[in-house]
Amino acid sequence: MKKIAVLTSGGDAPGMNAAVRAVVRCGLVAGLRMYGIRRGYEGLLEGRFEEMDNYSVSGLMYSGGSRLECARCPEMLEPHGPEAAAQILERREIDGLVVIGGDGSFRGALKIAEHGIKVIGLPGTIDNDIPGTERTIGFDTACDTLSWVIERLRDTAESHHRTFVVEAMGRHSGWLALFGGLAGGADVILLPEIPWEHEAICQTITRRMTEGRTFHLVVIAEGAGRATDLVSWLQANLDGELEVRACIPGHIQRGGTPTTLDRVLATRMGQRAVQALQAGRTAMMIGEAKGELAEIPLTEATGSCRTIDKELYDLAMTVG
């Protein structure tokens, strides 16, 4: 193996840059020529390759987002897309590809691998929804951001006797809402994986009001419903007893300096990706289980959405 390329795909996540840095520097130490591909699969198909050295990744440990940039690429969903990507990599004599992204990125990586290119995936997504790994790059930082939002809303909620409904990112997964809501001290957490009813939320808030609570914090994952809709329903069904406001932090949850945990995880995974490619392995994802890194077939990492931790959810509802 002489040349390895790395790209970031799908949505950005804090720590992606740290992973790129680790891949490039570990590859250079191993005597490999390293290439970055700008704008994910779109850039791969457009030939946006650039050779990288130690200076290219200087300072990336601390920066959020993706310096290589991300993009959605509908062409990779077409039958000719992955084949064309593999042919481009072959023409450029790229021996291995590291793909940093989520479920959709891994499906593209798996199809490229089927055309003979050695590919290793690193789970980079704030949703933490990839099977086979207990943590994804960017999840810890996003949880910190969401809990930070909730903490600050609590000050205003308590001062003005208000109820806030905070909408967390997560169209199919409630991991971010669960961890961020638990850490932020939310009173109610609503997830797409667990059915809920408006009446039950009303009952919870009414009970808290009879106990003398003057404010309430509700976190809802976007896949479980929209904050604005829930606010309208609560105001209409609590007979004006409550002032309810929506807060949608949106893409703020994706940005910012990665936490120490995300930096270290990304760096460890980046090194392991280079080692796996050097050993000739392909179509694998580097995941983490019980603090140890493991290599999981991409077929297992793309089959479904990681199941929510029901015990942790029950704990969040108990302490909330």
RAPESUL-V841532 format. One record per residue. N is the residue number from 1. RES is the residue in three letters. SS is DSSP state (alpha for helix, beta for strand, coil for the rest). PHI is phi in whole degrees, 0 to 359 (* if undefined). D_FIRST is the distance of its C-alpha to the first C-alpha in Angstrom with 2 decimals. Layout:
N;RES;SS;PHI;D_FIRST
N;RES;SS;PHI;D_FIRST
This chain:
1;MET;coil;*;0.00
2;LYS;coil;240;3.80
3;LYS;beta;229;6.16
4;ILE;beta;232;7.88
5;ALA;beta;245;11.54
6;VAL;beta;225;14.46
7;LEU;beta;218;17.96
8;THR;beta;244;21.28
9;SER;coil;225;23.46
10;GLY;coil;76;27.04
11;GLY;coil;281;29.42
12;ASP;coil;287;28.56
13;ALA;coil;211;28.82
14;PRO;coil;300;29.36
15;GLY;coil;107;26.31
16;MET;alpha;301;23.76
17;ASN;alpha;295;23.47
18;ALA;alpha;296;23.01
19;ALA;alpha;292;20.08
20;VAL;alpha;300;18.45
21;ARG;alpha;303;19.25
22;ALA;alpha;294;17.67
23;VAL;alpha;300;14.35
24;VAL;alpha;295;14.26
25;ARG;alpha;289;15.62
26;CYS;alpha;292;13.66
27;GLY;alpha;294;10.36
28;LEU;alpha;296;12.16
29;VAL;alpha;298;13.43
30;ALA;coil;279;10.10
31;GLY;coil;86;9.57
32;LEU;coil;265;7.44
33;ARG;beta;268;9.39
34;MET;beta;245;11.11
35;TYR;beta;229;13.38
36;GLY;beta;256;16.44
37;ILE;beta;245;18.18
38;ARG;coil;279;21.95
39;ARG;coil;63;24.31
40;GLY;alpha;59;22.06
41;TYR;alpha;294;21.84
42;GLU;alpha;300;24.62
43;GLY;alpha;293;22.67
44;LEU;alpha;298;19.63
45;LEU;alpha;292;22.12
46;GLU;alpha;269;23.75
47;GLY;coil;76;20.63
48;ARG;coil;271;21.23
49;PHE;beta;263;17.91
50;GLU;beta;216;18.11
51;GLU;beta;288;15.81
52;MET;beta;240;16.52
53;ASP;coil;235;17.30
54;ASN;coil;301;19.28
55;TYR;alpha;294;22.45
56;SER;alpha;301;21.30
57;VAL;alpha;249;21.47
58;SER;coil;297;24.45
59;GLY;coil;82;27.16
60;LEU;alpha;289;25.35
61;MET;alpha;305;26.12
62;TYR;alpha;264;29.73
63;SER;coil;265;29.71
64;GLY;coil;275;30.29
65;GLY;coil;67;29.24
66;SER;coil;223;25.95
67;ARG;coil;294;25.34
68;LEU;coil;282;22.82
69;GLU;coil;73;25.78
70;CYS;coil;238;26.21
71;ALA;coil;199;27.74
72;ARG;coil;278;28.87
73;CYS;coil;225;27.68
74;PRO;alpha;303;30.12
75;GLU;alpha;298;28.25
76;MET;alpha;289;25.54
77;LEU;alpha;275;28.45
78;GLU;coil;273;29.18
79;PRO;alpha;303;27.76
80;HIS;alpha;279;26.25
81;GLY;alpha;299;24.55
82;PRO;alpha;299;21.42
83;GLU;alpha;295;21.05
84;ALA;alpha;296;21.40
85;ALA;alpha;298;18.83
86;ALA;alpha;296;16.22
87;GLN;alpha;295;17.29
88;ILE;alpha;296;17.02
89;LEU;alpha;297;13.40
90;GLU;alpha;295;12.72
91;ARG;alpha;298;14.94
92;ARG;coil;273;13.22
93;GLU;coil;59;9.84
94;ILE;coil;278;8.61
95;ASP;coil;273;5.77
96;GLY;beta;209;7.59
97;LEU;beta;232;11.19
98;VAL;beta;253;13.47
99;VAL;beta;250;17.09
100;ILE;beta;252;19.94
101;GLY;beta;176;23.25
102;GLY;coil;252;25.78
103;ASP;alpha;301;26.76
104;GLY;alpha;295;26.75
105;SER;alpha;296;23.34
106;PHE;alpha;290;21.99
107;ARG;alpha;295;23.79
108;GLY;alpha;296;22.01
109;ALA;alpha;297;18.58
110;LEU;alpha;296;19.63
111;LYS;alpha;291;20.71
112;ILE;alpha;295;17.50
113;ALA;alpha;298;15.69
114;GLU;coil;294;18.44
115;HIS;coil;261;17.35
116;GLY;coil;98;13.99
117;ILE;coil;268;11.73
118;LYS;beta;285;10.15
119;VAL;beta;227;12.53
120;ILE;beta;235;13.94
121;GLY;beta;254;17.43
122;LEU;beta;244;19.40
123;PRO;beta;286;23.18
124;GLY;beta;242;24.78
125;THR;coil;197;28.41
126;ILE;coil;284;31.83
127;ASP;coil;282;33.14
128;ASN;coil;56;31.53
129;ASP;coil;252;31.84
130;ILE;beta;271;28.48
131;PRO;coil;298;29.01
132;GLY;coil;99;27.05
133;THR;coil;221;27.15
134;GLU;coil;279;30.27
135;ARG;coil;218;29.27
136;THR;coil;248;27.35
137;ILE;beta;295;26.34
138;GLY;coil;105;29.49
139;PHE;alpha;295;32.03
140;ASP;alpha;298;33.55
141;THR;alpha;296;34.12
142;ALA;alpha;296;35.69
143;CYS;alpha;296;37.96
144;ASP;alpha;300;39.09
145;THR;alpha;295;39.91
146;LEU;alpha;295;41.87
147;SER;alpha;294;43.81
148;TRP;alpha;299;44.55
149;VAL;alpha;299;46.07
150;ILE;alpha;296;48.17
151;GLU;alpha;302;49.42
152;ARG;alpha;286;50.73
153;LEU;alpha;293;52.31
154;ARG;alpha;301;54.14
155;ASP;alpha;300;56.04
156;THR;alpha;290;57.39
157;ALA;alpha;300;57.98
158;GLU;alpha;290;60.06
159;SER;alpha;293;61.93
160;HIS;alpha;250;62.93
161;HIS;coil;56;63.15
162;ARG;beta;248;60.47
163;THR;beta;247;57.99
164;PHE;beta;247;54.48
165;VAL;beta;250;52.10
166;VAL;beta;258;48.52
167;GLU;beta;264;45.98
168;ALA;beta;268;42.48
169;MET;coil;291;39.40
170;GLY;coil;135;38.20
171;ARG;coil;289;39.05
172;HIS;coil;238;38.07
173;SER;coil;229;37.53
174;GLY;coil;255;39.99
175;TRP;alpha;300;37.79
176;LEU;alpha;295;38.16
177;ALA;alpha;298;41.90
178;LEU;alpha;292;42.34
179;PHE;alpha;292;40.64
180;GLY;alpha;295;41.86
181;GLY;alpha;293;45.31
182;LEU;alpha;296;45.66
183;ALA;alpha;293;44.62
184;GLY;alpha;274;46.89
185;GLY;coil;79;49.89
186;ALA;coil;295;50.34
187;ASP;coil;277;53.41
188;VAL;beta;222;52.05
189;ILE;beta;232;48.48
190;LEU;beta;244;47.94
191;LEU;coil;238;44.75
192;PRO;coil;292;43.78
193;GLU;coil;279;43.14
194;ILE;coil;237;46.68
195;PRO;coil;301;49.76
196;TRP;coil;215;52.33
197;GLU;coil;232;55.73
198;HIS;alpha;302;57.41
199;GLU;alpha;298;60.54
200;ALA;alpha;293;58.76
201;ILE;alpha;294;57.47
202;CYS;alpha;301;61.03
203;GLN;alpha;297;62.38
204;THR;alpha;297;59.96
205;ILE;alpha;293;60.86
206;THR;alpha;298;64.57
207;ARG;alpha;298;64.48
208;ARG;alpha;297;62.85
209;MET;alpha;292;65.56
210;THR;alpha;292;68.31
211;GLU;coil;277;66.77
212;GLY;coil;98;67.21
213;ARG;coil;285;63.65
214;THR;coil;255;63.86
215;PHE;coil;213;60.26
216;HIS;beta;213;57.32
217;LEU;beta;238;53.55
218;VAL;beta;244;51.85
219;VAL;beta;246;48.09
220;ILE;beta;232;47.05
221;ALA;beta;291;43.53
222;GLU;alpha;301;43.49
223;GLY;alpha;286;42.78
224;ALA;alpha;265;46.02
225;GLY;coil;147;48.18
226;ARG;coil;259;48.92
227;ALA;alpha;300;50.50
228;THR;alpha;295;53.04
229;ASP;alpha;293;54.24
230;LEU;alpha;293;54.70
231;VAL;alpha;299;56.57
232;SER;alpha;299;58.94
233;TRP;alpha;294;59.61
234;LEU;alpha;296;60.31
235;GLN;alpha;295;62.67
236;ALA;alpha;284;64.51
237;ASN;alpha;250;64.92
238;LEU;coil;249;65.79
239;ASP;coil;53;68.98
240;GLY;coil;70;68.08
241;GLU;coil;285;67.91
242;LEU;coil;228;64.42
243;GLU;beta;263;62.74
244;VAL;beta;242;59.20
245;ARG;beta;232;56.43
246;ALA;beta;259;52.90
247;CYS;beta;227;49.90
248;ILE;coil;239;46.64
249;PRO;coil;294;44.02
250;GLY;alpha;55;41.52
251;HIS;alpha;287;38.34
252;ILE;alpha;304;39.42
253;GLN;alpha;293;37.84
254;ARG;alpha;271;34.36
255;GLY;coil;264;34.61
256;GLY;coil;101;35.07
257;THR;coil;295;33.40
258;PRO;coil;294;31.30
259;THR;coil;291;32.90
260;THR;alpha;303;31.68
261;LEU;alpha;300;30.68
262;ASP;alpha;291;28.51
263;ARG;alpha;296;26.86
264;VAL;alpha;292;26.07
265;LEU;alpha;300;24.94
266;ALA;alpha;298;22.61
267;THR;alpha;292;21.12
268;ARG;alpha;296;20.66
269;MET;alpha;293;19.12
270;GLY;alpha;298;16.67
271;GLN;alpha;299;15.45
272;ARG;alpha;294;15.34
273;ALA;alpha;297;13.31
274;VAL;alpha;296;10.37
275;GLN;alpha;298;11.02
276;ALA;alpha;295;11.30
277;LEU;alpha;294;8.03
278;GLN;alpha;298;6.39
279;ALA;coil;278;9.17
280;GLY;coil;90;8.52
281;ARG;coil;275;11.55
282;THR;coil;209;12.72
283;ALA;coil;55;16.11
284;MET;beta;237;17.04
285;MET;beta;247;18.95
286;ILE;beta;272;19.21
287;GLY;beta;239;22.97
288;GLU;beta;232;25.61
289;ALA;beta;222;28.41
290;LYS;coil;55;31.09
291;GLY;coil;84;29.18
292;GLU;beta;251;26.10
293;LEU;beta;282;22.73
294;ALA;beta;215;21.86
295;GLU;beta;256;19.45
296;ILE;beta;241;21.56
297;PRO;beta;304;20.91
298;LEU;alpha;299;21.16
299;THR;alpha;297;24.03
300;GLU;alpha;281;26.01
301;ALA;alpha;280;25.28
302;THR;coil;244;26.64
303;GLY;coil;284;29.59
304;SER;coil;200;32.24
305;CYS;beta;260;33.32
306;ARG;coil;299;33.33
307;THR;coil;291;36.89
308;ILE;coil;291;39.03
309;ASP;coil;275;40.35
310;LYS;alpha;294;43.97
311;GLU;alpha;297;45.14
312;LEU;alpha;292;43.94
313;TYR;alpha;297;45.69
314;ASP;alpha;299;48.88
315;LEU;alpha;297;48.67
316;ALA;alpha;300;48.33
317;MET;alpha;289;51.42
318;THR;alpha;292;53.30
319;VAL;alpha;283;52.87
320;GLY;coil;282;53.22
